Amino acid sequence: MIKAEFGIIENFNENGDYTEYCPEKYHCVAIDDDRYLNDWWKALSQIDTFNVYAKGILQPQKALSRWGITVIPPSSLPALLDIVLSDKRSKKDKRLIVFAGLIHQAITENKYMIHYGV
């Protein structure tokens, strides 16, 4: 499995440096990049409201960094959750169930998420 990892940033600092790979710090969950993100890529890239940041708040972009680090603000999380939940596999796949729960938690707590690409 080529994994992409997602976690919640508990204390987001807009001047913070998020360039270090620290999946344990953010209690990341891993999903199969080839199996899921490839299937979701078109939908993710076509959402006008999916605004994210490469490594930090100063580098805005419109898509996940497939081979890097992405910071996802709370305002973009509902669109991500919709894509995950619209995938039929999210009802059976334990990793997707956990991932959807993590996104829901971040939305509820108004937290940023971090994504580590492959």
C-alpha positions, 0 to 999 in steps of 0.5 A, a space after each residue: 500500500 502506498 499510503 497517504 496520511 491525514 491527521 488533526 492539527 490540535 493547535 494550528 499556528 498560521 506562522 507555524 512550520 509544517 514541513 517536518 514529517 510527524 504523523 505520530 504528532 497529529 495521530 494520523 490515519 493512513 489510507 491507500 493513495 493509489 486506491 482512494 485518492 486516485 479515484 477522488 482526484 478529479 472530484 477534489 480538483 474540481 471543487 472551487 471551495 477546496 482551498 488548502 496550503 502547501 506546508 503552511 499558510 503562506 502557500 495557497 493551492 487548490 489541491 492536495 500535494 500528492 508527494 508533499 505536505 498539505 494543510 487543510 483548513 476547516 472551511 475545506 473539510 466538509 467538501 473532503 468529507 462529502 467525497 469520502 462519504 460518497 465513495 461506496 467503500 466508505 461503508 465497509 472499509 475500516 480505514 475509510 470509516 476511521 478517516 471519515 470520523 477524523 474529518 468529522 471530528 476536525 469539522 466539529 472542533 473547527 481544526 485544521 488537518 494535515 495531509 502527508 502525501 506519498 
